[in-house]
Amino acid sequence: MDAELEKTRTERRGNHLLSLHRTVSLGGPDVLARLFDNKVTSEETISGHKTWRVESEPKSGYNPVNKGEEEALAARRVSWFDQEDGLAIKETNIFVRATNSFQPGTIFEFDYMKVGDDWVLADAVMHVESKMMPGVNGRVESHQRYSEYKRFSVDSALTAQ
């Protein structure tokens, strides 16, 4: 019986059709500064915080040097930066080119909230158009809400063995 289960596990691991896991590297503020043309388009209030709305377009003519840059440059971005803390508290990423099976029209939206002194993820909304392989397309709608963050402390010690 165990041999049969292990054989089935091995077969399933080799079957990539069952895997729907896809990732894309969007990068952080350093990527916006380096790879995008950024323009402050307005001041807005988001969740009671004064923000700068920044629209970011991939730099035209820039040739990505690695896969991460190529993926990051596949999307136009709109970010809202808190005027007091200087951190992004809302982001919208709209894919204009296909990358890693994500198709144009895919949208990732992230909203952050302040908990104590830290900004943490509050909402993640994704509208994904995907092309897994020729002739196999998919559409995923996902909304994830994060709440009840708790601060905790941990004591640790290194011991020689």
Secondary structure, DSSP 8 states (H G I E B T S, - for coil): -HHHHHHHHHHHHH-GGG----------HHHHHHHEEEEEEEEEEETTEEEEEEEEEE-TT---SSHHHHHHTTEEEEEEEETTT--EEEEEEEE-S-BTTB-TT-EEEEEEEEETTEEEEEEEEEEEEEEEETTEEEEEEEEEE----------------
